[in-house]
Structures are given as structure tokens and as C-alpha cells.
Amino acid sequence: MGIRELRQNASAILAEALRTGEPVSITSHGKLQATLVPAAVDLRFEQRLIDSGALKPGTGRAWEIQPIEAPPGTPSSKEILDDLSADRL
């Protein structure tokens, strides 16, 4: 489906995708740009990954995650960002 058609009929296209559970391929100038996937399909895919052992769901709360130490000699985040900023000037 072309991006123009998506813009003109977004509500109907979304409703159809939700009804059928089928992903919708979005193209621009005939080239695939994105795929609209209904959330239920995405959740089933996640569950299949968990069931296969390819994905391990997190435990605990995000704010309880402890930072890890960078290996010795690794530049800090600030140093990396400073280098990237210097490259733009």
C-alpha cells in the first residue's frame, strides 16, 4: 500500500489490520518503507520468542537496574558525545 493511500485512509486501514490481524506493508515509490503490525500480532510474536527460548523476559522493575562498569580504557559517555559534537563543527 502506498503512503498516500495510508494518509487518505488511515482509520479504515488500521481498522482492517486490527480486524484481520494481518500486517500492512507501506511503500513509497514502490519500495517497502515500513510494516504496520497490529499489537496483538506483535504480542503473539513476542510470546513465541519467549516460548522458544530466544527471548528472556525481564524481571524486576526498570528503575532497579544497576549500571554496569565499562571495561578499563573505555571512553565515558561524555567523552564520546564530546567527540561526536566536535565532528559536527
PDB file of N, CA, C and O in Angstrom:
ATOM      1  N   MET A   1       0.830  -1.161   0.000  1.00  0.00           N
ATOM      2  CA  MET A   1       0.000   0.000   0.000  1.00  0.00           C
ATOM      3  C   MET A   1       0.884   1.236   0.000  1.00  0.00           C
ATOM      4  O   MET A   1       1.860   1.305   0.748  1.00  0.00           O
ATOM      5  N   GLY A   2       0.558   2.187  -0.813  1.00  0.00           N
ATOM      6  CA  GLY A   2       1.342   3.407  -0.886  1.00  0.00           C
ATOM      7  C   GLY A   2       1.092   4.334   0.287  1.00  0.00           C
ATOM      8  O   GLY A   2       0.026   4.309   0.903  1.00  0.00           O
ATOM      9  N   ILE A   3       2.077   5.141   0.582  1.00  0.00           N
ATOM     10  CA  ILE A   3       1.981   6.073   1.711  1.00  0.00           C
ATOM     11  C   ILE A   3       0.832   7.051   1.522  1.00  0.00           C
ATOM     12  O   ILE A   3       0.196   7.447   2.499  1.00  0.00           O
ATOM     13  N   ARG A   4       0.550   7.450   0.273  1.00  0.00           N
ATOM     14  CA  ARG A   4      -0.563   8.373   0.004  1.00  0.00           C
ATOM     15  C   ARG A   4      -1.890   7.724   0.402  1.00  0.00           C
ATOM     16  O   ARG A   4      -2.739   8.356   1.032  1.00  0.00           O
ATOM     17  N   GLU A   5      -2.055   6.458   0.028  1.00  0.00           N
ATOM     18  CA  GLU A   5      -3.286   5.754   0.390  1.00  0.00           C
ATOM     19  C   GLU A   5      -3.411   5.637   1.904  1.00  0.00           C
ATOM     20  O   GLU A   5      -4.508   5.771   2.446  1.00  0.00           O
ATOM     21  N   LEU A   6      -2.306   5.391   2.586  1.00  0.00           N
ATOM     22  CA  LEU A   6      -2.332   5.308   4.048  1.00  0.00           C
ATOM     23  C   LEU A   6      -2.778   6.638   4.648  1.00  0.00           C
ATOM     24  O   LEU A   6      -3.611   6.662   5.555  1.00  0.00           O
ATOM     25  N   ARG A   7      -2.229   7.741   4.149  1.00  0.00           N
ATOM     26  CA  ARG A   7      -2.614   9.063   4.661  1.00  0.00           C
ATOM     27  C   ARG A   7      -4.099   9.327   4.459  1.00  0.00           C
ATOM     28  O   ARG A   7      -4.767   9.870   5.340  1.00  0.00           O
ATOM     29  N   GLN A   8      -4.609   8.944   3.304  1.00  0.00           N
ATOM     30  CA  GLN A   8      -6.003   9.245   2.976  1.00  0.00           C
ATOM     31  C   GLN A   8      -6.996   8.334   3.690  1.00  0.00           C
ATOM     32  O   GLN A   8      -8.139   8.726   3.925  1.00  0.00           O
ATOM     33  N   ASN A   9      -6.568   7.124   4.034  1.00  0.00           N
ATOM     34  CA  ASN A   9      -7.486   6.131   4.599  1.00  0.00           C
ATOM     35  C   ASN A   9      -6.956   5.482   5.872  1.00  0.00           C
ATOM     36  O   ASN A   9      -7.226   4.308   6.128  1.00  0.00           O
ATOM     37  N   ALA A  10      -6.209   6.232   6.667  1.00  0.00           N
ATOM     38  CA  ALA A  10      -5.531   5.639   7.830  1.00  0.00           C
ATOM     39  C   ALA A  10      -6.484   4.907   8.768  1.00  0.00           C
ATOM     40  O   ALA A  10      -6.190   3.788   9.186  1.00  0.00           O
ATOM     41  N   SER A  11      -7.610   5.511   9.103  1.00  0.00           N
ATOM     42  CA  SER A  11      -8.540   4.880  10.049  1.00  0.00           C
ATOM     43  C   SER A  11      -9.072   3.563   9.524  1.00  0.00           C
ATOM     44  O   SER A  11      -9.116   2.576  10.258  1.00  0.00           O
ATOM     45  N   ALA A  12      -9.476   3.536   8.268  1.00  0.00           N
ATOM     46  CA  ALA A  12     -10.028   2.311   7.684  1.00  0.00           C
ATOM     47  C   ALA A  12      -8.955   1.234   7.565  1.00  0.00           C
ATOM     48  O   ALA A  12      -9.228   0.056   7.795  1.00  0.00           O
ATOM     49  N   ILE A  13      -7.747   1.632   7.208  1.00  0.00           N
ATOM     50  CA  ILE A  13      -6.649   0.664   7.059  1.00  0.00           C
ATOM     51  C   ILE A  13      -6.289   0.075   8.413  1.00  0.00           C
ATOM     52  O   ILE A  13      -6.069  -1.131   8.532  1.00  0.00           O
ATOM     53  N   LEU A  14      -6.229   0.925   9.435  1.00  0.00           N
ATOM     54  CA  LEU A  14      -5.933   0.441  10.786  1.00  0.00           C
ATOM     55  C   LEU A  14      -7.024  -0.499  11.275  1.00  0.00           C
ATOM     56  O   LEU A  14      -6.732  -1.543  11.858  1.00  0.00           O
ATOM     57  N   ALA A  15      -8.272  -0.136  11.043  1.00  0.00           N
ATOM     58  CA  ALA A  15      -9.389  -0.996  11.456  1.00  0.00           C
ATOM     59  C   ALA A  15      -9.309  -2.356  10.780  1.00  0.00           C
ATOM     60  O   ALA A  15      -9.538  -3.384  11.417  1.00  0.00           O
ATOM     61  N   GLU A  16      -8.988  -2.365   9.497  1.00  0.00           N
ATOM     62  CA  GLU A  16      -8.870  -3.630   8.760  1.00  0.00           C
ATOM     63  C   GLU A  16      -7.722  -4.477   9.296  1.00  0.00           C
ATOM     64  O   GLU A  16      -7.860  -5.691   9.448  1.00  0.00           O
ATOM     65  N   ALA A  17      -6.590  -3.840   9.581  1.00  0.00           N
ATOM     66  CA  ALA A  17      -5.443  -4.573  10.126  1.00  0.00           C
ATOM     67  C   ALA A  17      -5.783  -5.167  11.490  1.00  0.00           C
ATOM     68  O   ALA A  17      -5.404  -6.300  11.789  1.00  0.00           O
ATOM     69  N   LEU A  18      -6.491  -4.410  12.309  1.00  0.00           N
ATOM     70  CA  LEU A  18      -6.891  -4.922  13.625  1.00  0.00           C
ATOM     71  C   LEU A  18      -7.897  -6.052  13.494  1.00  0.00           C
ATOM     72  O   LEU A  18      -7.851  -7.022  14.251  1.00  0.00           O
ATOM     73  N   ARG A  19      -8.805  -5.928  12.534  1.00  0.00           N
ATOM     74  CA  ARG A  19      -9.831  -6.958  12.339  1.00  0.00           C
ATOM     75  C   ARG A  19      -9.219  -8.264  11.857  1.00  0.00           C
ATOM     76  O   ARG A  19      -9.572  -9.339  12.340  1.00  0.00           O
ATOM     77  N   THR A  20      -8.296  -8.167  10.897  1.00  0.00           N
ATOM     78  CA  THR A  20      -7.723  -9.373  10.302  1.00  0.00           C
ATOM     79  C   THR A  20      -6.488  -9.884  11.027  1.00  0.00           C
ATOM     80  O   THR A  20      -6.157 -11.067  10.941  1.00  0.00           O
ATOM     81  N   GLY A  21      -5.800  -8.983  11.749  1.00  0.00           N
ATOM     82  CA  GLY A  21      -4.548  -9.371  12.400  1.00  0.00           C
ATOM     83  C   GLY A  21      -3.380  -9.444  11.435  1.00  0.00           C
ATOM     84  O   GLY A  21      -2.287  -9.868  11.809  1.00  0.00           O
ATOM     85  N   GLU A  22      -3.607  -9.032  10.195  1.00  0.00           N
ATOM     86  CA  GLU A  22      -2.570  -9.101   9.168  1.00  0.00           C
ATOM     87  C   GLU A  22      -1.731  -7.817   9.140  1.00  0.00           C
ATOM     88  O   GLU A  22      -2.280  -6.721   9.249  1.00  0.00           O
ATOM     89  N   PRO A  23      -0.408  -7.943   8.994  1.00  0.00           N
ATOM     90  CA  PRO A  23       0.435  -6.758   8.841  1.00  0.00           C
ATOM     91  C   PRO A  23       0.150  -6.048   7.520  1.00  0.00           C
ATOM     92  O   PRO A  23      -0.281  -6.676   6.553  1.00  0.00           O
ATOM     93  N   VAL A  24       0.391  -4.743   7.481  1.00  0.00           N
ATOM     94  CA  VAL A  24       0.194  -3.944   6.278  1.00  0.00           C
ATOM     95  C   VAL A  24       1.547  -3.376   5.862  1.00  0.00           C
ATOM     96  O   VAL A  24       2.196  -2.676   6.640  1.00  0.00           O
ATOM     97  N   SER A  25       1.967  -3.676   4.643  1.00  0.00           N
ATOM     98  CA  SER A  25       3.233  -3.146   4.119  1.00  0.00           C
ATOM     99  C   SER A  25       2.990  -1.763   3.546  1.00  0.00           C
ATOM    100  O   SER A  25       2.058  -1.560   2.768  1.00  0.00           O
ATOM    101  N   ILE A  26       3.835  -0.804   3.934  1.00  0.00           N
ATOM    102  CA  ILE A  26       3.726   0.572   3.472  1.00  0.00           C
ATOM    103  C   ILE A  26       4.890   0.849   2.528  1.00  0.00           C
ATOM    104  O   ILE A  26       6.049   0.611   2.866  1.00  0.00           O
ATOM    105  N   THR A  27       4.565   1.355   1.341  1.00  0.00           N
ATOM    106  CA  THR A  27       5.603   1.621   0.346  1.00  0.00           C
ATOM    107  C   THR A  27       5.637   3.098  -0.030  1.00  0.00           C
ATOM    108  O   THR A  27       4.658   3.829   0.121  1.00  0.00           O
ATOM    109  N   SER A  28       6.788   3.504  -0.519  1.00  0.00           N
ATOM    110  CA  SER A  28       6.949   4.836  -1.080  1.00  0.00           C
ATOM    111  C   SER A  28       7.722   4.669  -2.374  1.00  0.00           C
ATOM    112  O   SER A  28       8.833   4.139  -2.376  1.00  0.00           O
ATOM    113  N   HIS A  29       7.139   5.116  -3.468  1.00  0.00           N
ATOM    114  CA  HIS A  29       7.736   4.948  -4.796  1.00  0.00           C
ATOM    115  C   HIS A  29       8.043   3.481  -5.085  1.00  0.00           C
ATOM    116  O   HIS A  29       9.058   3.148  -5.696  1.00  0.00           O
ATOM    117  N   GLY A  30       7.131   2.608  -4.625  1.00  0.00           N
ATOM    118  CA  GLY A  30       7.255   1.185  -4.898  1.00  0.00           C
ATOM    119  C   GLY A  30       8.236   0.437  -4.015  1.00  0.00           C
ATOM    120  O   GLY A  30       8.427  -0.766  -4.198  1.00  0.00           O
ATOM    121  N   LYS A  31       8.865   1.114  -3.062  1.00  0.00           N
ATOM    122  CA  LYS A  31       9.837   0.457  -2.182  1.00  0.00           C
ATOM    123  C   LYS A  31       9.271   0.362  -0.774  1.00  0.00           C
ATOM    124  O   LYS A  31       8.709   1.325  -0.253  1.00  0.00           O
ATOM    125  N   LEU A  32       9.423  -0.812  -0.162  1.00  0.00           N
ATOM    126  CA  LEU A  32       8.931  -1.026   1.188  1.00  0.00           C
ATOM    127  C   LEU A  32       9.616  -0.066   2.153  1.00  0.00           C
ATOM    128  O   LEU A  32      10.844   0.015   2.197  1.00  0.00           O
ATOM    129  N   GLN A  33       8.808   0.661   2.927  1.00  0.00           N
ATOM    130  CA  GLN A  33       9.336   1.621   3.894  1.00  0.00           C
ATOM    131  C   GLN A  33       9.039   1.218   5.331  1.00  0.00           C
ATOM    132  O   GLN A  33       9.827   1.504   6.233  1.00  0.00           O
ATOM    133  N   ALA A  34       7.902   0.553   5.548  1.00  0.00           N
ATOM    134  CA  ALA A  34       7.506   0.179   6.907  1.00  0.00           C
ATOM    135  C   ALA A  34       6.459  -0.916   6.840  1.00  0.00           C
ATOM    136  O   ALA A  34       5.866  -1.176   5.793  1.00  0.00           O
ATOM    137  N   THR A  35       6.249  -1.548   7.977  1.00  0.00           N
ATOM    138  CA  THR A  35       5.185  -2.532   8.099  1.00  0.00           C
ATOM    139  C   THR A  35       4.376  -2.200   9.343  1.00  0.00           C
ATOM    140  O   THR A  35       4.922  -2.105  10.442  1.00  0.00           O
ATOM    141  N   LEU A  36       3.087  -2.027   9.167  1.00  0.00           N
ATOM    142  CA  LEU A  36       2.162  -1.764  10.266  1.00  0.00           C
ATOM    143  C   LEU A  36       1.698  -3.113  10.792  1.00  0.00           C
ATOM    144  O   LEU A  36       1.078  -3.889  10.065  1.00  0.00           O
ATOM    145  N   VAL A  37       1.998  -3.389  12.047  1.00  0.00           N
ATOM    146  CA  VAL A  37       1.665  -4.686  12.637  1.00  0.00           C
ATOM    147  C   VAL A  37       0.708  -4.456  13.807  1.00  0.00           C
ATOM    148  O   VAL A  37       1.049  -3.729  14.740  1.00  0.00           O
ATOM    149  N   PRO A  38      -0.470  -5.055  13.774  1.00  0.00           N
ATOM    150  CA  PRO A  38      -1.384  -4.910  14.906  1.00  0.00           C
ATOM    151  C   PRO A  38      -0.726  -5.387  16.198  1.00  0.00           C
ATOM    152  O   PRO A  38       0.021  -6.365  16.194  1.00  0.00           O
ATOM    153  N   ALA A  39      -1.002  -4.703  17.292  1.00  0.00           N
ATOM    154  CA  ALA A  39      -0.349  -5.005  18.573  1.00  0.00           C
ATOM    155  C   ALA A  39      -0.545  -6.459  18.990  1.00  0.00           C
ATOM    156  O   ALA A  39       0.383  -7.075  19.514  1.00  0.00           O
ATOM    157  N   ALA A  40      -1.723  -7.016  18.771  1.00  0.00           N
ATOM    158  CA  ALA A  40      -1.969  -8.402  19.169  1.00  0.00           C
ATOM    159  C   ALA A  40      -1.032  -9.354  18.448  1.00  0.00           C
ATOM    160  O   ALA A  40      -0.572 -10.330  19.040  1.00  0.00           O
ATOM    161  N   VAL A  41      -0.742  -9.090  17.183  1.00  0.00           N
ATOM    162  CA  VAL A  41       0.182  -9.929  16.412  1.00  0.00           C
ATOM    163  C   VAL A  41       1.573  -9.799  17.008  1.00  0.00           C
ATOM    164  O   VAL A  41       2.278 -10.795  17.173  1.00  0.00           O
ATOM    165  N   ASP A  42       1.968  -8.583  17.328  1.00  0.00           N
ATOM    166  CA  ASP A  42       3.277  -8.336  17.898  1.00  0.00           C
ATOM    167  C   ASP A  42       3.430  -9.064  19.236  1.00  0.00           C
ATOM    168  O   ASP A  42       4.489  -9.624  19.519  1.00  0.00           O
ATOM    169  N   LEU A  43       2.383  -9.058  20.056  1.00  0.00           N
ATOM    170  CA  LEU A  43       2.438  -9.740  21.342  1.00  0.00           C
ATOM    171  C   LEU A  43       2.536 -11.251  21.159  1.00  0.00           C
ATOM    172  O   LEU A  43       3.232 -11.926  21.918  1.00  0.00           O
ATOM    173  N   ARG A  44       1.836 -11.784  20.151  1.00  0.00           N
ATOM    174  CA  ARG A  44       1.939 -13.230  19.897  1.00  0.00           C
ATOM    175  C   ARG A  44       3.347 -13.578  19.452  1.00  0.00           C
ATOM    176  O   ARG A  44       3.876 -14.619  19.842  1.00  0.00           O
ATOM    177  N   PHE A  45       3.968 -12.721  18.637  1.00  0.00           N
ATOM    178  CA  PHE A  45       5.337 -12.953  18.190  1.00  0.00           C
ATOM    179  C   PHE A  45       6.288 -12.951  19.389  1.00  0.00           C
ATOM    180  O   PHE A  45       7.172 -13.801  19.492  1.00  0.00           O
ATOM    181  N   GLU A  46       6.095 -11.995  20.284  1.00  0.00           N
ATOM    182  CA  GLU A  46       6.930 -11.933  21.490  1.00  0.00           C
ATOM    183  C   GLU A  46       6.769 -13.218  22.307  1.00  0.00           C
ATOM    184  O   GLU A  46       7.754 -13.764  22.804  1.00  0.00           O
ATOM    185  N   GLN A  47       5.542 -13.698  22.445  1.00  0.00           N
ATOM    186  CA  GLN A  47       5.313 -14.917  23.211  1.00  0.00           C
ATOM    187  C   GLN A  47       5.971 -16.117  22.542  1.00  0.00           C
ATOM    188  O   GLN A  47       6.496 -16.992  23.230  1.00  0.00           O
ATOM    189  N   ARG A  48       5.952 -16.173  21.213  1.00  0.00           N
ATOM    190  CA  ARG A  48       6.630 -17.273  20.510  1.00  0.00           C
ATOM    191  C   ARG A  48       8.137 -17.234  20.776  1.00  0.00           C
ATOM    192  O   ARG A  48       8.762 -18.278  20.963  1.00  0.00           O
ATOM    193  N   LEU A  49       8.711 -16.047  20.794  1.00  0.00           N
ATOM    194  CA  LEU A  49      10.140 -15.929  21.096  1.00  0.00           C
ATOM    195  C   LEU A  49      10.434 -16.398  22.515  1.00  0.00           C
ATOM    196  O   LEU A  49      11.434 -17.077  22.748  1.00  0.00           O
ATOM    197  N   ILE A  50       9.581 -16.046  23.454  1.00  0.00           N
ATOM    198  CA  ILE A  50       9.757 -16.481  24.845  1.00  0.00           C
ATOM    199  C   ILE A  50       9.642 -17.996  24.922  1.00  0.00           C
ATOM    200  O   ILE A  50      10.473 -18.656  25.545  1.00  0.00           O
ATOM    201  N   ASP A  51       8.609 -18.548  24.286  1.00  0.00           N
ATOM    202  CA  ASP A  51       8.395 -19.994  24.316  1.00  0.00           C
ATOM    203  C   ASP A  51       9.554 -20.765  23.702  1.00  0.00           C
ATOM    204  O   ASP A  51       9.868 -21.871  24.144  1.00  0.00           O
ATOM    205  N   SER A  52      10.197 -20.188  22.681  1.00  0.00           N
ATOM    206  CA  SER A  52      11.309 -20.870  22.016  1.00  0.00           C
ATOM    207  C   SER A  52      12.627 -20.704  22.762  1.00  0.00           C
ATOM    208  O   SER A  52      13.616 -21.370  22.456  1.00  0.00           O
ATOM    209  N   GLY A  53      12.626 -19.802  23.749  1.00  0.00           N
ATOM    210  CA  GLY A  53      13.860 -19.559  24.490  1.00  0.00           C
ATOM    211  C   GLY A  53      14.745 -18.493  23.863  1.00  0.00           C
ATOM    212  O   GLY A  53      15.828 -18.207  24.374  1.00  0.00           O
ATOM    213  N   ALA A  54      14.293 -17.899  22.755  1.00  0.00           N
ATOM    214  CA  ALA A  54      15.084 -16.872  22.076  1.00  0.00           C
ATOM    215  C   ALA A  54      14.994 -15.524  22.787  1.00  0.00           C
ATOM    216  O   ALA A  54      15.838 -14.654  22.571  1.00  0.00           O
ATOM    217  N   LEU A  55      13.986 -15.345  23.630  1.00  0.00           N
ATOM    218  CA  LEU A  55      13.806 -14.098  24.365  1.00  0.00           C
ATOM    219  C   LEU A  55      13.537 -14.433  25.813  1.00  0.00           C
ATOM    220  O   LEU A  55      12.693 -15.274  26.123  1.00  0.00           O
ATOM    221  N   LYS A  56      14.253 -13.774  26.694  1.00  0.00           N
ATOM    222  CA  LYS A  56      14.037 -13.963  28.124  1.00  0.00           C
ATOM    223  C   LYS A  56      13.409 -12.688  28.666  1.00  0.00           C
ATOM    224  O   LYS A  56      14.043 -11.633  28.643  1.00  0.00           O
ATOM    225  N   PRO A  57      12.174 -12.764  29.153  1.00  0.00           N
ATOM    226  CA  PRO A  57      11.530 -11.554  29.652  1.00  0.00           C
ATOM    227  C   PRO A  57      12.268 -11.028  30.881  1.00  0.00           C
ATOM    228  O   PRO A  57      12.833 -11.788  31.668  1.00  0.00           O
ATOM    229  N   GLY A  58      12.245  -9.729  31.012  1.00  0.00           N
ATOM    230  CA  GLY A  58      12.909  -9.097  32.148  1.00  0.00           C
ATOM    231  C   GLY A  58      12.176  -9.381  33.447  1.00  0.00           C
ATOM    232  O   GLY A  58      10.992  -9.719  33.453  1.00  0.00           O
ATOM    233  N   THR A  59      12.891  -9.239  34.527  1.00  0.00           N
ATOM    234  CA  THR A  59      12.288  -9.390  35.842  1.00  0.00           C
ATOM    235  C   THR A  59      12.579  -8.131  36.636  1.00  0.00           C
ATOM    236  O   THR A  59      13.531  -7.413  36.330  1.00  0.00           O
ATOM    237  N   GLY A  60      11.800  -7.862  37.619  1.00  0.00           N
ATOM    238  CA  GLY A  60      12.014  -6.676  38.434  1.00  0.00           C
ATOM    239  C   GLY A  60      11.481  -5.433  37.758  1.00  0.00           C
ATOM    240  O   GLY A  60      10.687  -5.493  36.819  1.00  0.00           O
ATOM    241  N   ARG A  61      11.948  -4.298  38.270  1.00  0.00           N
ATOM    242  CA  ARG A  61      11.481  -3.004  37.771  1.00  0.00           C
ATOM    243  C   ARG A  61      12.625  -2.283  37.080  1.00  0.00           C
ATOM    244  O   ARG A  61      13.784  -2.417  37.471  1.00  0.00           O
ATOM    245  N   ALA A  62      12.289  -1.517  36.051  1.00  0.00           N
ATOM    246  CA  ALA A  62      13.310  -0.832  35.268  1.00  0.00           C
ATOM    247  C   ALA A  62      14.170   0.078  36.127  1.00  0.00           C
ATOM    248  O   ALA A  62      15.374   0.189  35.893  1.00  0.00           O
ATOM    249  N   TRP A  63      13.569   0.735  37.123  1.00  0.00           N
ATOM    250  CA  TRP A  63      14.342   1.668  37.943  1.00  0.00           C
ATOM    251  C   TRP A  63      15.265   0.953  38.928  1.00  0.00           C
ATOM    252  O   TRP A  63      16.066   1.596  39.607  1.00  0.00           O
ATOM    253  N   GLU A  64      15.155  -0.372  39.008  1.00  0.00           N
ATOM    254  CA  GLU A  64      16.030  -1.138  39.892  1.00  0.00           C
ATOM    255  C   GLU A  64      17.277  -1.663  39.177  1.00  0.00           C
ATOM    256  O   GLU A  64      18.132  -2.291  39.802  1.00  0.00           O
ATOM    257  N   ILE A  65      17.384  -1.407  37.869  1.00  0.00           N
ATOM    258  CA  ILE A  65      18.526  -1.892  37.111  1.00  0.00           C
ATOM    259  C   ILE A  65      19.790  -1.173  37.571  1.00  0.00           C
ATOM    260  O   ILE A  65      19.822   0.054  37.658  1.00  0.00           O
ATOM    261  N   GLN A  66      20.801  -1.931  37.855  1.00  0.00           N
ATOM    262  CA  GLN A  66      22.071  -1.369  38.306  1.00  0.00           C
ATOM    263  C   GLN A  66      22.977  -1.143  37.101  1.00  0.00           C
ATOM    264  O   GLN A  66      23.023  -1.971  36.191  1.00  0.00           O
ATOM    265  N   PRO A  67      23.698  -0.025  37.094  1.00  0.00           N
ATOM    266  CA  PRO A  67      24.619   0.217  35.975  1.00  0.00           C
ATOM    267  C   PRO A  67      25.762  -0.797  36.001  1.00  0.00           C
ATOM    268  O   PRO A  67      26.121  -1.323  37.055  1.00  0.00           O
ATOM    269  N   ILE A  68      26.320  -1.057  34.828  1.00  0.00           N
ATOM    270  CA  ILE A  68      27.477  -1.942  34.764  1.00  0.00           C
ATOM    271  C   ILE A  68      28.726  -1.098  34.542  1.00  0.00           C
ATOM    272  O   ILE A  68      28.662  -0.010  33.971  1.00  0.00           O
ATOM    273  N   GLU A  69      29.830  -1.603  34.990  1.00  0.00           N
ATOM    274  CA  GLU A  69      31.096  -0.896  34.827  1.00  0.00           C
ATOM    275  C   GLU A  69      31.635  -1.138  33.416  1.00  0.00           C
ATOM    276  O   GLU A  69      31.621  -2.261  32.911  1.00  0.00           O
ATOM    277  N   ALA A  70      32.102  -0.071  32.802  1.00  0.00           N
ATOM    278  CA  ALA A  70      32.727  -0.197  31.486  1.00  0.00           C
ATOM    279  C   ALA A  70      34.119  -0.791  31.653  1.00  0.00           C
ATOM    280  O   ALA A  70      34.761  -0.561  32.677  1.00  0.00           O
ATOM    281  N   PRO A  71      34.602  -1.549  30.670  1.00  0.00           N
ATOM    282  CA  PRO A  71      35.945  -2.101  30.757  1.00  0.00           C
ATOM    283  C   PRO A  71      36.980  -0.976  30.868  1.00  0.00           C
ATOM    284  O   PRO A  71      36.759   0.121  30.355  1.00  0.00           O
ATOM    285  N   PRO A  72      38.099  -1.243  31.532  1.00  0.00           N
ATOM    286  CA  PRO A  72      39.140  -0.221  31.661  1.00  0.00           C
ATOM    287  C   PRO A  72      39.572   0.293  30.283  1.00  0.00           C
ATOM    288  O   PRO A  72      39.712  -0.476  29.332  1.00  0.00           O
ATOM    289  N   GLY A  73      39.780   1.613  30.200  1.00  0.00           N
ATOM    290  CA  GLY A  73      40.218   2.220  28.954  1.00  0.00           C
ATOM    291  C   GLY A  73      39.091   2.614  28.023  1.00  0.00           C
ATOM    292  O   GLY A  73      39.333   3.225  26.982  1.00  0.00           O
ATOM    293  N   THR A  74      37.851   2.271  28.384  1.00  0.00           N
ATOM    294  CA  THR A  74      36.699   2.628  27.566  1.00  0.00           C
ATOM    295  C   THR A  74      36.346   4.087  27.826  1.00  0.00           C
ATOM    296  O   THR A  74      36.261   4.500  28.983  1.00  0.00           O
ATOM    297  N   PRO A  75      36.137   4.884  26.760  1.00  0.00           N
ATOM    298  CA  PRO A  75      35.790   6.290  26.990  1.00  0.00           C
ATOM    299  C   PRO A  75      34.414   6.409  27.653  1.00  0.00           C
ATOM    300  O   PRO A  75      33.537   5.568  27.460  1.00  0.00           O
ATOM    301  N   SER A  76      34.255   7.469  28.433  1.00  0.00           N
ATOM    302  CA  SER A  76      32.970   7.706  29.087  1.00  0.00           C
ATOM    303  C   SER A  76      31.949   8.186  28.060  1.00  0.00           C
ATOM    304  O   SER A  76      32.304   8.572  26.946  1.00  0.00           O
ATOM    305  N   SER A  77      30.691   8.154  28.446  1.00  0.00           N
ATOM    306  CA  SER A  77      29.632   8.646  27.565  1.00  0.00           C
ATOM    307  C   SER A  77      29.871  10.106  27.218  1.00  0.00           C
ATOM    308  O   SER A  77      29.673  10.517  26.074  1.00  0.00           O
ATOM    309  N   LYS A  78      30.294  10.887  28.197  1.00  0.00           N
ATOM    310  CA  LYS A  78      30.561  12.311  27.954  1.00  0.00           C
ATOM    311  C   LYS A  78      31.668  12.480  26.933  1.00  0.00           C
ATOM    312  O   LYS A  78      31.560  13.330  26.049  1.00  0.00           O
ATOM    313  N   GLU A  79      32.722  11.700  27.027  1.00  0.00           N
ATOM    314  CA  GLU A  79      33.822  11.798  26.062  1.00  0.00           C
ATOM    315  C   GLU A  79      33.348  11.435  24.649  1.00  0.00           C
ATOM    316  O   GLU A  79      33.730  12.085  23.675  1.00  0.00           O
ATOM    317  N   ILE A  80      32.533  10.413  24.547  1.00  0.00           N
ATOM    318  CA  ILE A  80      32.010  10.004  23.243  1.00  0.00           C
ATOM    319  C   ILE A  80      31.144  11.108  22.651  1.00  0.00           C
ATOM    320  O   ILE A  80      31.282  11.451  21.477  1.00  0.00           O
ATOM    321  N   LEU A  81      30.241  11.669  23.476  1.00  0.00           N
ATOM    322  CA  LEU A  81      29.371  12.743  22.994  1.00  0.00           C
ATOM    323  C   LEU A  81      30.167  13.987  22.617  1.00  0.00           C
ATOM    324  O   LEU A  81      29.847  14.649  21.630  1.00  0.00           O
ATOM    325  N   ASP A  82      31.207  14.313  23.396  1.00  0.00           N
ATOM    326  CA  ASP A  82      32.059  15.457  23.062  1.00  0.00           C
ATOM    327  C   ASP A  82      32.746  15.242  21.716  1.00  0.00           C
ATOM    328  O   ASP A  82      32.841  16.168  20.910  1.00  0.00           O
ATOM    329  N   ASP A  83      33.225  14.024  21.473  1.00  0.00           N
ATOM    330  CA  ASP A  83      33.870  13.712  20.195  1.00  0.00           C
ATOM    331  C   ASP A  83      32.880  13.854  19.034  1.00  0.00           C
ATOM    332  O   ASP A  83      33.217  14.403  17.985  1.00  0.00           O
ATOM    333  N   LEU A  84      31.659  13.356  19.233  1.00  0.00           N
ATOM    334  CA  LEU A  84      30.646  13.456  18.190  1.00  0.00           C
ATOM    335  C   LEU A  84      30.273  14.911  17.928  1.00  0.00           C
ATOM    336  O   LEU A  84      30.083  15.307  16.778  1.00  0.00           O
ATOM    337  N   SER A  85      30.169  15.701  18.981  1.00  0.00           N
ATOM    338  CA  SER A  85      29.838  17.122  18.832  1.00  0.00           C
ATOM    339  C   SER A  85      30.967  17.839  18.090  1.00  0.00           C
ATOM    340  O   SER A  85      30.700  18.681  17.233  1.00  0.00           O
ATOM    341  N   ALA A  86      32.210  17.520  18.406  1.00  0.00           N
ATOM    342  CA  ALA A  86      33.363  18.155  17.746  1.00  0.00           C
ATOM    343  C   ALA A  86      33.376  17.836  16.256  1.00  0.00           C
ATOM    344  O   ALA A  86      33.783  18.666  15.444  1.00  0.00           O
ATOM    345  N   ASP A  87      32.927  16.622  15.896  1.00  0.00           N
ATOM    346  CA  ASP A  87      32.911  16.223  14.490  1.00  0.00           C
ATOM    347  C   ASP A  87      31.906  17.051  13.687  1.00  0.00           C
ATOM    348  O   ASP A  87      32.077  17.220  12.480  1.00  0.00           O
ATOM    349  N   ARG A  88      30.874  17.563  14.332  1.00  0.00           N
ATOM    350  CA  ARG A  88      29.841  18.349  13.639  1.00  0.00           C
ATOM    351  C   ARG A  88      30.286  19.773  13.369  1.00  0.00           C
ATOM    352  O   ARG A  88      29.756  20.432  12.475  1.00  0.00           O
ATOM    353  N   LEU A  89      31.244  20.247  14.126  1.00  0.00           N
ATOM    354  CA  LEU A  89      31.657  21.646  13.969  1.00  0.00           C
ATOM    355  C   LEU A  89      32.559  21.847  12.805  1.00  0.00           C
ATOM    356  O   LEU A  89      32.990  22.970  12.545  1.00  0.00           O
TER     357      LEU A  89
END
